[in-house]
Amino acid sequence: MNVPFAVWDLGMGQIILILLVVLLLFGAKKLPELAKGLGQGIKEFKKSSRDM
């Protein structure tokens, strides 16, 4: 069991279903932009938590 998914106890089927729903909602062209924004947000969060 992966540590990040242990909190919600998500299986591979649920993860694939969530990814398909996200793909349908935002479209294939928006996914790279969303992933980049999410990555930058996580990076900023980690940076600010290290500064504290």
Secondary structure, DSSP 4 states (H G I P E B T S, - for coil): --HHHHTTT--HHHHHHHHHHHHHHH-TTTHHHHHHHHHHHHHHHHHHHHH-
